[in-house]
Amino acid sequence: MSHPRHEPDPSPPGAVPPVVPAQDLTVDLVGTPFAAALRWAVHALVYLLIALAAGLALAPPSSSADLLLVALLVVLASVYSIGARRALRHSPSPRGSWWALGYLVPTVLVWAATLVLDPGTVWIAFGLDFAVLYALPTAGGVIALIAVTVLAVLGYGGRDGSPSAGEIVGPVVGALVALAVVLTVRALQREVDRRTRLARELAEARDLIAEQTRTAATAAERDRIARELHDTVAQSSLSIQLLLDAADGALHREDPAEAGRLLAEARAAARRTSMQTRRFVDDAEPELPTPAALHAELERIVARGAAEGDLDLRLRDELLTDPACPMLPRSLSRALARLTENLVANVVRHADARQAVVTVSLQGDAVLLDVVDHGRGFDLAAEGFGLRSARARAASVGGTLLVESAPGDGTAVQVSLPLPQDTPIPGAPTGSTRPQEDR
């Protein structure tokens, strides 16, 4: 028998989606609009205060000292701008990096030089407060903030001796405001990071589930196609082969009448194969609307199997011939017909039996299909695709399939197909139905 090939699923069902490392997500998060907006807001504040200081220095009347101050402010802006870009390339974490010291130290030193020329540049300290807190890790940012505040107090208030209370309070309050804002923003950034990470993990899990669903659907459809081909087209093809072999034997026996009859049956089987193929392509099953129609279909299958296998194959229908037999669901009727066709074909093809019996009966709340032959039997460990296909078809309507066999002892197959709830049970007291499940 042929066996369908299945591609291995690289992601087994139930697998836990891989978690993206936090550090990788942190690198990605620096490009988020929130982090970029914070970075540019800090830079804009520093540049604005530098430009304001330069504008005041250039206001008439200006002196050579004012021009020198403007030159230092240009150097200050250049050092800050170039250093910030390089630090961003080295370590783009929104939580700050020690790489920023490479440009913040020169920036603060140049700013301290401007304080010597003009204490009015003390207002740049407010921008630097944000810059050091944002660019450095929290501990380093706080230390740098203290250093900037001390320079601001000494540069602005210490030029005439001891700074006054107001000259101390101003830079300190500015530093505290910057610290509160940056700590709040850092908390918001952590929340944004957490939610972004969660969203990406959920997206990856969704993609993984979608891929597993597609893989499972593909495998299920492949199994369904293999099962349908095995139960319909393959069985009809076998019938044609057996009939043609028999016709060839009749010709060798010089019995043209028998050969003609067998060829006519082969043609009929070929027409059935064509109809089955069209029905398979159109995804349409034969309608079996009543127990009588289903019984007739089973009789046809058994009669065809008996003719093709040249064996005594009988049908014992204890259910469908009962006038009280209820209407069976379409899915159960079709499954019963296809299972009978499958199991009869197995007997014809593999059992090498002279006698076989197909029995349809009711036991409790389940329809039983028994196919028993007195053929050569087989080792249950060597179960082929035909039985596996039958078991899968039974399971598709909630049923089970049991096999008893041994080499030389024949084979017995029993399929149990449960009736749906509220189905009248023949032979039971009036009004009796299949009991509903406890809830």
N, C-alpha and C positions, 0 to 999 in steps of 0.2 A: 504494500500500500504506500501511497505517497504521503509525505508529511510536509505541512506548510512550514516555510522558513519564517522565523520571526527575528527582526532586527533587535539586538540588545538595547534595552533602555538605559541610557547613561545615568539617568536620575530615577532611582527606584521610587515607586509611590510611597508617600509618607516621609520622604527625605526632608530634613530640616534645611530651609534655605540658608545658603552661606551668608554669614554676617560680614559686612565690609568693615575692615579695621578702622578704628576711630581716627587714627592719625591721617589716613588717606582722605577721609571725609573732611577733616579739618583743612587740609591743603585745598580741597575743592571749594570749601566754604568761603575762602578769601575772595573768590570771584562773585559771591552773591551780591545782589544790589544793596542789602543792608550793610555788609562789611565795607563795600566800596564807598557807600555814602558817608559812613563814619570817617573813613580815611581821608576823603576829599574835604570833609567839613573841617577836620583838624588842620589840614594843609591850608585851606582857604583862610582860616582864622589867623594863622601865623603870617601868611603873606599880606593879609589886610592890615595887621598891626604894623608890620615892617613898612608897608606903603604909607600908612598914616604918619609914622615917625619921619619917613623921608620927605613927605609933603610938608610937614611942619618945619623941617630943617631948611628946605628950599624957599620957604616963605620969606619975602623981603622984610627987612634987609638981611642978606646972607653974607657970611664971612668964609674965610678959608677953612676954619674949623667946621663950619656947617657942611662944606663940600667934602671934607675928609669923613665927616659922619655919614654922609650919603654914600660915599664909597664903601665904608665899612658895612653899611646896611645892604648894599648890593652883594658884597662878599658873603654876608650873613645869609641872604636869600639863596645865593648860589650853593653855598656849602650845604644848607638844609635841603634844597631841592635835589641836588646830585646824590647826597648821602641817603635820602629817603628812598630814591629809586633803586639804588644798589642794595640797600637793606631789604627792600621788598623782593628783589630777585633771589637773595640768599635765603631768606626765611619769611615766607608770606603768611605766617600764622596770624590770625586776627587777635590772638591772645598776647601778642608781644614777643619780642626776641632780644637776646643780648647782643645780636649783631648791630642793633640800632645804636649802641654806644659808639660805634665807629664814626658816626656823623653827629650824634647829639653832643658829645664832649666838645668838638671843635665849634659847633654852633653856639653852645652856651659860652665858650670862651670869647668868641667874636662879639657876642651880645654884651658880655661883661666889659669888653673894650669900648663899646658904644656908650655904656653907662659912664665911663670916665670922661668921655667928651661931652655927653649931654644926659643928665639924669632923667630927662623926659622920656627916654626910650624904655623906662621901667615898665610901661604898659605892654611891651612885647612879652614880658614875663607871663602874662595871662595866657597867651597863645602857647608859650613853651611849657606851661603847666600841663596843658592838654596833650602836647606833643610827647613829652617824656612819659606821661601816664599811659598813653595809647601805644607808644612804640615799644616800651619795655615791659617785661613781666611785672606783675603787681608789686613784688618786693622791690625790685630795682626801680620801678616807677616812683614809688613812695620816697625812696632815698634821693633820687634825682629831683623830685618835687621839693624836698626840704632844701637841697642845695640851691635850686633856682630861687626859692623864697628868701633864703639868707642873702644871696647876692642882690636881690631886688631891694631888701631892707637896707643893706649896707651901701649899695650904690646910690639909692635915692635919698635915704634919710641920714646916712652917716657922713655926708660930705661936709657938714658943718659941726661935726662932733657926734654926740649921742643922738640917735633918731628919736623923734617924738612918738607918742602913742599912736597917733593917726598914721604916721609913716610906717609903723609896724603892722597895725591892724589891716591896712589896705592890702598889701601883698599876701598876708596870712589868710584873710577872708577869700581873696581870689583863689589861693591854693586850695582851701577847703571846698569851695564851690566846684573847682575843677575835679577834685578827688571824688566828691559825691556824684557828680555827673558821670565820670568815667566808670566808677564802680557800678552805678545803675546800668550804664550802657553795657558793661561787661556781663552783668546778670542777664540782660536782655539778649546779648549775643549768645550766651550759653543756652538759653531757651530756644533761640532760633536754630542753633547748632543741633540741639537735641531733636527738635521737631523735624528739621531737614533730614537728619540721619534716619529718624523713624520713617519718614515718608519714603526715603530711598530704599530702606530695607523692605518696606511694604510693597513698593513697586517691584523690587527684585523677586519677592515672594510671589507676587501676582504673576509676573512673567514666568517664573518657574512652574507655578500651578497650571498656567495656560499651556505651557509646553508639554507638561506631563499629561494634561487633558487631551491635547492633540495627539500625543503618542499613544495614549490608551484608546482613543477613538479610532485611530488608524489601525491598531492591532485588533480591536473588536470588529471593525468592518472587514479586515482581512480574514478573520476567523469566520465571520458570517458568510462571506463570499465562498470560502473554502467549504463550509458546511453545506451551503445551498448547492454548490456544484457537485459535491459528493453525493448528496441525497437525491438529486434530480438528474442533471445532465449525465453525470458519470454512470448512474444506474441504467439510464436508457442506452447509453453507448455500450455498456456491457450486454444488454439485451440484444442489441443489433449484432454484436460479435458472436454471441452464442447461437442466435438464429442463423447467421450466415454459416457458422461451422456445421450446424445441423443440416442446413441445405446442401452444403458440400458433401456431407456424408451420404445424404439421400441420392445425390447425383452419382456418387461412386457405387451405390447399391442399385443404380439404374431404376430409380423410383422418381420419375419426373413429376408426378402429381404431388407427392410429398414435398419435393424440392420447391415446386411452385407455391405450395401453401406456406412453407417456411419463409420464402422470399417475400410473399405478400405480408406476412407478419413483420418481417424486418423493415419493409417499407412503412408500415404503420408505426413501428417503433421509431423510425427516423422522423416521421411527422410529429410524433409526440415529443421527440427531442427538440425539434424546431420550435414547437409551441412552448416548451419549458424554457428554452433559451430566450424567446421573446418575452415571456412572462417574467423571467429573471431580470432582463434588461429594464422592463417597465416597472419592476418592483411590485408585481401583482401576484397574489396567491389565488388558487382556485377557490371559489366560494363553496362552502359546505354548510348551507343555511339550516339544515335539519338533521336529526339523528339518522333518518333514512338515507339522506344524501351522503353522510359520512360513512354509513354502513356500506353503501354501494361502492364508494371509493376504496374502502378496505378490501372488499371482495375483489375488485379489479386488481389491486396490488397483489393479493394473494394468488389469484388465478394466473397473473402474468409471471409471478415468481415460480409457480408450479410448472408452467410450460417451459420457461427458460432453463430451469434447473433439472427438469425431468425427474421430479420427486413428488411424493405424496405430501402436499402442503395444504393444511386445512385451517379454516377460520371458525373459531367458536366465539360468537358475539353474544354475551349474556347481558349486555347493557343496552346497546343501540336498538336491538330488536324488541326491547320491552316497550309496550305502548305508553308506559308511565315515564319513560326516559325524558328528562328535562332538556331544554335547549342548552347546549354547551356553548361557552364563549368561543368566538371566532379563533382567538389565539390558541385555545386548548384543542379545538377541532383540527386546526392546521398542524399543530405540534403532533397530535396523535397520528394523523395521516403520514406526515413526513417521517416520524419515528418508525412507524410500521414499514414504510418503504425502505428505510435505511437498514433495519434489522433483517428484513426478508432478503434484501440484497446481500447482506453479510452471510446469510445461510447459503444462498445460491453460490456465492463466489468462493467461500472459504470452508464451509462445514463438510462438504462431500457426504451429505446425508441423504438417506432415502426417504425419511419421514421427518416432518416438522409440524408443529401446531402453533397457531397464533390465537391467543385468547384475550378478549376484551371483557372486563368485568368491573364491578364496583365493590370496593371494600371500605366500609365506613364513609368517609367524606373524600375519597380519592378514587380516580379512575386508574385501573391497573391494566397494563399491557404486558402480557407474557409471551415470549417467543422461545419455544423449546425445540431443540433438534437432537437427533440421535446420531450425530456425525462424529468426526474425529476429535473434537474438542481442541483446546489449546492451553498453553501456560498463561495464567493471568498476568504474569509479569511482562508478557509480550503483547499486551493490548494495543491494537492498531488505531489508525485515525478514525475508522468507521465508528467504533465504540466511543471514542473520545468525542466525536462529533455528536453522537446521539446523547451522550451525557450532558454536553453543553446545551443542546436544544431542550432537553428536559429541564435543566436548571433555568433556562430563560423564561419558563412559565411556573417556576417554583417547585419543580418536580425533582425526583431522584432516579437513579438507574443503578441496579445491582446486577452483578454477573457471577454465575457459578459455572465453572468449567474445569476440566483437567484433560490432559492428553488421553484420547481413547474413550472418554466418558461422555461425550456430547457437551452441549452448552445450553444453559438456561439464563435468559435475560428477563428481568422484571423492571418495568418503568412504572413509577407511581406519580400521577399528576393530580394535585389537589384541586377539588372543586372550589369555586368562589363561594363566599359567604352568601347565605340566603338562597342557595340552590336547593330546590326540592329533591329529596332523596327517594328513588324508587324503592317500593317495598317497605318504607317506613310508615308509621302512623300518619294519618291525614294532618297536614299542616306542619309536618316535621321538615326542618331544613338543617343545613350544616350549621352547627352552633357557632356563634360569633366569639371572637377572642375576648378574654377578660380585659377590661380597661381600668 
